Amino acid sequence: MAEITASLVKDLRDKTGAGMMDCKKALAETNGDIEAAVDWLRTKGLAAAAKKAGRVAAEGLVGVAVSGSKGAVVEVNSETDFVAKNDIFQAFVREVSQIALGANGDLDAVAAAPFPGGEGRTVAEQLTHNIATIGENQSLRRAATLEVSQGVVASYVHNAAAEGLGKIGVLVGLESSAPAEVLAPLAKQLAMHIAAANPLALNEDGLDPAVVERERAIAAEKAAASGKPAEIVAKMTEGAIRKFKEEVVLLSQVYVLDGKSKVADVVAAAGKDAGAPVTLIGYVRYQLGEGIEKQTSDFAAEVAAAAGTN
């Protein structure tokens, strides 16, 4: 059996918000597998893991840029939040987001592109130069673009550190023959909704089947624990999956700006008001550090160890 360390218990507690003893039991039941332990806690109703497991685990900035009917979003990571406030770092992320527009979000093409004012350096070489200048490791993590043939692409940055730079960056694409001045406010509001609601996909077809099956397994186990007949358990499970999809699919989410309408209905109503159909064709949402594990340390313990008192 795997050793259940205090740091492992703390990691699980940070992810789920569950009690320490519940976390310890969950890890014991799952042989130290933290992801399995998250699911175990959820089946017992002891964790809101879906809401808490995506906590930011890295520093740096997300940058967005929009030109005409095309937008780009990039993420550049650093070791500390101090670097995110550095003028050199901010200028780098801002330039990279513009370069990503022309490179269609291809990260290799972005890295190989000439860096403006970089004395002949590429983006990758400029990043290396910045690391030496600032004295902290940095990395160009990812980039994406979104484009419409007719309509608008809008952007939104949450927790902005500067214009177009922040902790969460969103792009939204609306296809329509309606005037840009009509579409732009709606696109911006939808981007704000996406930043807050964090959908997993535009529609049900876009959901990762593995994610759905994981939710189904959790729902089925919870339903089975009710002791009801198999046919009732099956209905409970399917009901839970329907609810899950409504909560994570963008078009079926409740619009955060009015708290009652479905996003799909908001878009349809906008088309009627504009006198031309409006289609939400896609979105990109980058949250700084999502999916990255950041090592934490106990500074007091390190000092004590260095002093030989621990």
C-alpha positions as CSV (number, residue, x, y, z in Angstrom):
1,M,0.0,0.0,0.0
2,A,1.2,3.5,-0.9
3,E,2.4,5.7,1.9
4,I,-0.2,8.4,2.7
5,T,1.9,11.4,3.5
6,A,0.8,14.7,5.1
7,S,1.6,16.5,1.8
8,L,-0.6,14.1,-0.2
9,V,-3.5,14.7,2.3
10,K,-2.9,18.5,2.0
11,D,-2.9,18.3,-1.8
12,L,-6.2,16.4,-1.8
13,R,-7.7,18.8,0.7
14,D,-6.7,21.8,-1.4
15,K,-8.3,20.3,-4.4
16,T,-11.6,19.3,-2.8
17,G,-12.1,21.4,0.3
18,A,-12.9,18.1,2.2
19,G,-11.9,17.5,5.8
20,M,-8.5,16.2,6.7
21,M,-9.7,12.8,8.0
22,D,-12.0,12.3,5.0
23,C,-9.0,13.1,2.7
24,K,-6.9,10.6,4.6
25,K,-9.5,7.9,4.4
26,A,-10.1,8.6,0.6
27,L,-6.4,8.2,-0.1
28,A,-6.3,5.0,2.0
29,E,-9.3,3.6,0.0
30,T,-7.6,4.4,-3.3
31,N,-4.0,3.4,-2.5
32,G,-2.8,7.0,-2.7
33,D,-4.2,7.8,-6.1
34,I,-5.1,11.4,-5.8
35,E,-7.5,11.6,-8.8
36,A,-9.2,8.4,-7.7
37,A,-9.5,9.9,-4.2
38,V,-11.2,13.0,-5.6
39,D,-13.8,10.7,-7.2
40,W,-14.2,8.7,-4.0
41,L,-14.9,11.9,-2.0
42,R,-17.4,13.0,-4.7
43,T,-19.3,9.8,-4.5
44,K,-19.6,10.3,-0.8
45,G,-20.8,13.8,-1.3
46,L,-17.8,15.2,0.6
47,A,-16.2,17.3,-2.1
48,A,-17.2,19.9,-4.7
49,A,-14.2,18.7,-6.8
50,A,-15.6,19.9,-10.2
51,K,-15.5,23.4,-9.0
52,K,-12.2,23.3,-7.0
53,A,-9.9,20.9,-8.9
54,G,-9.1,23.6,-11.5
55,R,-7.4,26.0,-9.2
56,V,-4.5,28.0,-10.7
57,A,-1.2,26.3,-10.1
58,A,1.3,28.5,-12.0
59,E,2.2,32.2,-12.4
60,G,2.7,34.4,-15.4
61,L,0.1,36.0,-17.8
62,V,-2.5,35.2,-20.4
63,G,-2.5,37.6,-23.3
64,V,-5.1,38.3,-25.9
65,A,-5.1,40.2,-29.2
66,V,-7.8,40.8,-31.8
67,S,-7.5,42.1,-35.3
68,G,-10.6,42.3,-37.5
69,S,-12.4,39.0,-37.5
70,K,-9.6,37.1,-35.8
71,G,-8.3,36.8,-32.3
72,A,-5.4,35.1,-30.5
73,V,-4.7,34.0,-27.0
74,V,-1.4,32.9,-25.4
75,E,-0.1,31.8,-22.1
76,V,3.4,32.5,-20.9
77,N,4.4,31.1,-17.5
78,S,6.8,32.3,-14.9
79,E,7.9,31.1,-11.4
80,T,6.4,34.0,-9.4
81,D,3.7,36.6,-9.6
82,F,6.3,39.3,-9.3
83,V,7.5,38.6,-12.9
84,A,3.9,39.0,-14.2
85,K,4.2,42.6,-13.0
86,N,7.5,43.2,-14.7
87,D,7.4,45.6,-17.7
88,I,9.8,43.4,-19.8
89,F,7.6,40.3,-19.2
90,Q,4.4,42.1,-20.0
91,A,5.8,43.6,-23.2
92,F,6.9,40.1,-24.2
93,V,3.5,38.5,-23.7
94,R,1.8,41.4,-25.5
95,E,4.1,41.0,-28.6
96,V,3.7,37.2,-28.5
97,S,-0.1,37.5,-28.6
98,Q,0.2,39.7,-31.7
99,I,2.6,37.2,-33.3
100,A,0.2,34.4,-32.6
101,L,-2.4,36.1,-34.7
102,G,-0.2,35.7,-37.8
103,A,0.9,32.2,-36.8
104,N,-2.6,30.8,-36.4
105,G,-1.8,29.8,-32.9
106,D,0.9,27.3,-34.0
107,L,3.2,27.3,-31.0
108,D,6.2,26.2,-32.9
109,A,5.7,28.9,-35.5
110,V,5.3,31.5,-32.8
111,A,8.5,30.4,-31.1
112,A,10.4,30.5,-34.4
113,A,9.0,34.0,-35.5
114,P,11.3,37.0,-35.4
115,F,10.7,39.1,-32.2
116,P,10.1,42.8,-32.9
117,G,13.0,44.9,-31.6
118,G,14.8,41.7,-30.5
119,E,18.1,42.4,-32.4
120,G,17.5,39.5,-34.7
121,R,16.4,37.1,-32.0
122,T,13.4,34.8,-32.5
123,V,10.6,34.6,-29.9
124,A,12.2,31.6,-28.3
125,E,15.6,33.3,-28.2
126,Q,14.1,36.5,-26.8
127,L,12.5,34.4,-24.1
128,T,15.9,32.9,-23.2
129,H,17.3,36.4,-23.2
130,N,14.5,37.5,-20.8
131,I,15.2,34.7,-18.5
132,A,18.8,35.8,-18.2
133,T,17.8,39.4,-17.8
134,I,15.0,38.9,-15.2
135,G,16.6,36.0,-13.4
136,E,13.7,33.7,-13.3
137,N,12.6,30.7,-15.5
138,Q,9.8,31.4,-18.0
139,S,8.0,29.3,-20.6
140,L,5.8,29.9,-23.7
141,R,3.1,27.3,-22.9
142,R,0.3,27.5,-25.4
143,A,-1.4,29.6,-28.1
144,A,-4.7,29.5,-30.0
145,T,-6.6,31.5,-32.5
146,L,-10.3,31.9,-33.4
147,E,-11.6,33.4,-36.6
148,V,-15.0,34.0,-38.2
149,S,-15.7,34.4,-42.0
150,Q,-18.4,37.0,-41.2
151,G,-19.1,38.6,-37.9
152,V,-17.0,39.4,-34.9
153,V,-14.4,37.9,-32.6
154,A,-14.4,39.6,-29.1
155,S,-12.0,39.2,-26.2
156,Y,-12.2,39.6,-22.5
157,V,-9.5,39.5,-19.8
158,H,-10.3,38.8,-16.2
159,N,-8.0,40.0,-13.4
160,A,-6.3,42.2,-15.8
161,A,-2.7,43.2,-15.0
162,A,-2.6,45.5,-18.0
163,E,-4.5,46.0,-21.3
164,G,-5.0,42.6,-22.9
165,L,-3.1,40.8,-20.1
166,G,-4.4,38.9,-17.1
167,K,-5.2,35.6,-15.3
168,I,-8.0,34.5,-17.6
169,G,-8.3,35.3,-21.3
170,V,-11.3,34.5,-23.5
171,L,-12.1,34.7,-27.2
172,V,-15.7,34.4,-28.6
173,G,-16.7,34.1,-32.2
174,L,-20.1,35.2,-33.5
175,E,-21.0,34.5,-37.2
176,S,-23.6,36.8,-38.6
177,S,-24.3,39.4,-41.3
178,A,-25.5,41.8,-38.6
179,P,-23.4,44.9,-38.1
180,A,-20.3,44.6,-36.0
181,E,-21.5,47.4,-33.7
182,V,-24.5,45.2,-32.9
183,L,-22.6,42.0,-32.4
184,A,-19.6,43.3,-30.4
185,P,-21.5,44.0,-27.1
186,L,-23.1,40.6,-27.1
187,A,-19.8,38.9,-27.9
188,K,-18.1,40.7,-25.1
189,Q,-20.8,39.8,-22.6
190,L,-20.6,36.1,-23.7
191,A,-16.8,36.2,-23.2
192,M,-17.5,37.5,-19.6
193,H,-19.9,34.7,-19.1
194,I,-17.4,32.1,-20.3
195,A,-14.7,33.5,-18.0
196,A,-17.1,33.1,-15.0
197,A,-18.9,29.9,-15.9
198,N,-15.9,27.9,-17.4
199,P,-17.8,25.7,-19.8
200,L,-16.1,22.4,-21.0
201,A,-17.5,22.5,-24.5
202,L,-19.6,24.6,-26.9
203,N,-22.2,21.8,-27.3
204,E,-22.8,18.2,-26.1
205,D,-20.9,16.8,-29.2
206,G,-17.8,18.7,-28.0
207,L,-17.7,17.0,-24.6
208,D,-14.8,14.6,-24.0
209,P,-16.5,11.1,-23.8
210,A,-14.0,10.1,-21.1
211,V,-15.2,13.0,-18.9
212,V,-18.9,12.1,-19.4
213,E,-18.2,8.4,-18.6
214,R,-16.3,9.5,-15.4
215,E,-19.3,11.5,-14.3
216,R,-21.6,8.7,-15.2
217,A,-19.6,6.3,-13.0
218,I,-19.7,8.7,-10.1
219,A,-23.5,9.3,-10.6
220,A,-24.2,5.6,-10.8
221,E,-22.3,4.8,-7.6
222,K,-24.1,7.6,-5.7
223,A,-27.5,6.5,-7.1
224,A,-26.8,2.9,-6.2
225,A,-26.0,3.9,-2.6
226,S,-29.7,5.0,-2.3
227,G,-30.7,1.4,-2.2
228,K,-33.5,2.0,-4.8
229,P,-34.4,-0.6,-7.5
230,A,-32.1,-0.9,-10.5
231,E,-34.5,0.9,-12.9
232,I,-34.8,3.8,-10.5
233,V,-31.0,3.9,-10.1
234,A,-30.7,4.0,-14.0
235,K,-33.1,7.0,-14.2
236,M,-31.3,8.8,-11.4
237,T,-28.0,8.3,-13.2
238,E,-29.3,9.6,-16.5
239,G,-30.9,12.6,-14.7
240,A,-27.6,13.4,-13.1
241,I,-25.8,13.2,-16.5
242,R,-28.4,15.5,-18.1
243,K,-27.9,18.0,-15.2
244,F,-24.1,17.7,-15.6
245,K,-24.3,18.5,-19.4
246,E,-26.5,21.5,-18.8
247,E,-24.0,22.9,-16.3
248,V,-20.9,22.4,-18.5
249,V,-22.1,22.9,-22.1
250,L,-21.9,26.6,-23.0
251,L,-25.1,26.8,-25.1
252,S,-27.2,25.2,-22.3
253,Q,-25.7,27.1,-19.4
254,V,-27.7,29.7,-17.6
255,Y,-26.5,33.1,-18.7
256,V,-24.7,34.6,-15.8
257,L,-25.6,38.2,-16.7
258,D,-29.4,37.6,-16.2
259,G,-29.4,34.4,-14.1
260,K,-32.3,32.8,-16.0
261,S,-31.9,32.5,-19.8
262,K,-30.0,29.8,-21.5
263,V,-27.0,31.0,-23.5
264,A,-28.5,29.5,-26.7
265,D,-31.7,31.5,-26.2
266,V,-29.7,34.7,-25.6
267,V,-27.9,34.3,-28.9
268,A,-31.2,33.4,-30.7
269,A,-32.9,36.5,-29.3
270,A,-30.0,38.7,-30.4
271,G,-30.4,37.4,-33.9
272,K,-34.1,38.3,-34.0
273,D,-33.3,41.8,-32.6
274,A,-30.6,42.3,-35.2
275,G,-32.8,41.0,-38.1
276,A,-30.1,38.4,-39.1
277,P,-29.3,35.0,-37.7
278,V,-26.4,35.0,-35.1
279,T,-24.4,31.8,-34.5
280,L,-22.0,31.3,-31.6
281,I,-19.4,29.3,-33.5
282,G,-16.8,28.8,-30.9
283,Y,-14.7,30.1,-28.0
284,V,-11.3,29.8,-26.4
285,R,-10.8,30.1,-22.6
286,Y,-7.3,30.1,-21.1
287,Q,-6.9,30.2,-17.3
288,L,-3.4,30.8,-16.1
289,G,-1.8,27.6,-14.9
290,E,-4.7,25.3,-15.3
291,G,-3.5,21.7,-15.4
292,I,-0.1,22.6,-14.1
293,E,1.1,21.3,-10.8
294,K,3.1,23.8,-8.9
295,Q,5.4,22.6,-6.1
296,T,4.8,24.4,-2.8
297,S,7.2,24.6,0.0
298,D,7.1,25.4,3.7
299,F,9.4,28.3,4.1
300,A,9.6,28.1,7.9
301,A,10.5,24.4,7.6
302,E,13.2,25.2,5.1
303,V,14.7,27.8,7.3
304,A,14.6,25.4,10.3
305,A,16.2,22.7,8.2
306,A,19.0,25.0,7.1
307,A,19.6,26.1,10.7
308,G,19.8,22.4,11.7
309,T,16.9,22.8,14.1
310,N,14.6,20.4,12.4
